[in-house]
């Protein structure tokens, strides 16, 4: 019996492949091609593997220049290079469902950051905010590019639970400009002006998160209209000026890492790797109809050892996918504490009337002889009538976006479904050899699914904006006639609110949280300003403040009997109490003090007159509540001057 050797057939020319013929084998379907048929068959080399025409569209391209190097070194591979290769190789696209299920625990256990080219705050900010709300675990850092918004409008675009930092727009642009950083409320950030600038070629904003080991977050945007070579030179200066550790740069660099033939891309790779920075995103981040997918958005870090996971997230708000990174960081212990709103007193009318009745009886039966006794009696009866045996904790939490209804949430889910259907249709190969104005069934389905997604997204954005306007319009209508509440709503819409930054204090090289110690340090600081200035003047051989004339030297001679004060009476005290504003902060509600005015006014006037005649001030009135108010960014945690 004679056996005939069955020859392989080229998948393109359908001719036999001889034993000596050069050939390629598809990594996916194992089909064979002549080497001379490789270009004609439209096969492609992807991720160092060969793929035929039918398989190449289903293979996502991965940027990983370290994998080939590791394959050559085998067992002697550098662990640092191995780590970089693993992070890039494991980078993959995620959905919001994946974030809420597969990697939810990793999001909660690690420090997280996300970057999105938003393509205009005015158009897409509300949609982006809604997409973030769908994620169970919030990102600690958010970077944005192409906001088209400068510092003057930044307060309008607030995210609940975050403090925002915006860079100025380019002066000659209304679109394609602007970067921003959002930090979780638990993080204290200071803008680093040395590496934050706006030029024709590069826009940067760097914020330093203050902690025992400062972390530096940067957002970079390279406008495609600028000069790429000059942008790389500016980027070189920026990277050389950055700290040597804990630097994370999120940005849209508009340099496609998948384009291996580009000189600019190679220069970009050599630049970032040469200064110790590692890219974390290896898959495509930009998908525009009619163009090849590209990897132009990325996150760079010089802390690759602590990297846990990286990937892309499709938010369906622009042609750019969001990119995110999770890493191990000591900043994880700086989580914002959830406020439990505890109620210790019940000041309902019934309890207040009971308090006034018992207080009046006690003061009539046994009048106090001094202010200390009066204060003690007042507090005892107030606690007895109004204090709760057990504090009540409110379980109500305000909805962050009350205008987002269940119907809108369903429409948002539908938007993502339509996007997935569109991308699924694109993976099917065209039935025609020519892609120019093709009307085959495959291309027709791609166009139909794309237009259906776009129409739905456009309508959804319109409905979200309408729901938001209607909600705030109704709130303003409810406050008709009340200017104070109306302005509260207007200021909320303007984003006019105090930045929620928790101050850090370092005293004697130790981070202090004890309120009493902090209060004492504030007292020392403000009480020693003059003496410290004296020390400065003394060391610089300048005139000392103490040697200058005092303001009393310019006043006429004092006369001990030149002042006369009329004694106060209960009518004056009652009038002063009646003029108190109910909204003012007080340990005891102002309305309770007003209701007790007839009972306490005679005693208060008596004790006031005694204090004035004796020159004695009660110790109970010497206690002050010191609350640091953040006024401007600190240069260091030891600096108390920005606080008031």
Number of C-alpha atoms within 10 A of each C-alpha: 3 4 5 6 6 7 11 15 16 19 17 18 13 12 13 15 17 12 9 6 12 11 16 21 18 20 17 15 11 12 16 20 27 23 14 13 16 20 10 11 16 13 20 18 14 16 17 14 12 18 26 25 16 17 18 21 15 15 12 15 19 21 25 23 15 16 18 12 14 17 10 10 10 9 8 8 13 11 11 11 14 14 16 20 21 16 22 24 19 16 20 18 18 18 14 16 13 13 18 15 10 11 15 15 12 17 22 15 16 23 21 24 24 22 27 29 25 26 22 20 21 13 15 16 19 18 21 17 15 17 17 16 15 15 16 15 18 16 22 22 20 22 28 27 28 24 27 21 26 19 15 11 13 19 20 16 17 20 19 12 16 21 22 21 21 21 25 21 24 20 11 8 11 14 14 21 27 29 30 27 25 23 24 23 21 21 24 22 27 17 22 17 11 11 19 18 18 19 15 18 20 25 28 26 27 27 23 18 18 20 17 13 12 16 20 22 25 26 25 28 26 26 20 16 9 13 13 20 13 13 21 20 15 16 22 16 12 15 19 12 11 17 12 13 15 18 20 23 23 29 26 26 22 18 21 20 27 21 14 11 9 13 10 17 18 14 13 22 17 12 17 19 14 11 14 15 23 21 24 28 30 29 28 25 25 21 16 11 10 6 8 9 18 21 25 20 30 30 26 21 23 21 18 21 13 15 20 15 23 25 26 26 21 21 21 20 20 18 17 25 24 26 27 26 28 21 21 17 17 14 19 17 11 13 12 13 8 6 6 10 13 12 13 15 18 16 18 10 10 11 17 19 17 15 22 22 15 16 22 17 12 15 16 11 9 8 14 17 11 15 21 15 11 17 13 13 16 19 12 13 19 22 15 14 21 19 17 13 10 10 13 14 11 10 9 7 7 7 8 12 13 10 17 16 12 9 8 16 15 10 17 20 10 16 20 18 12 19 20 15 16 20 14 13 19 20 16 16 16 18 13 13 8 8 11 7 7 14 14 12 11 18 20 14 17 20 16 14 21 19 14 16 21 16 12 17 22 10 11 19 18 12 15 18 15 12 17 15 13 13 16 15 12 11 14 19 12 12 14 11 10 11 11 10 15 17 13 14 17 14 14 14 15 15 16 13 12 10 13 15 18 14 17 20 19 16 14 8 10 10 14 13 12 9 11 10 12 19 16 11 15 19 12 11 15 12 11 12 11 14 13 12 13 18 14 14 14 13 10 10 9 10 12 17 15 10 8 8 9 10 7 9 8 8 8 7 8 8 7 6 6 6 6 6 8 6 13 15 16 18 14 14 20 20 13 13 18 16 10 13 10 14 9 8 9 8 5 12 13 18 17 18 17 20 15 20 21 16 20 21 20 17 20 20 19 17 19 18 16 16 15 12 11 8 8 10 13 13 9 11 10 7 8 8 6 14 12 15 13 18 12 12 16 20 14 13 18 15 15 20 15 13 15 13
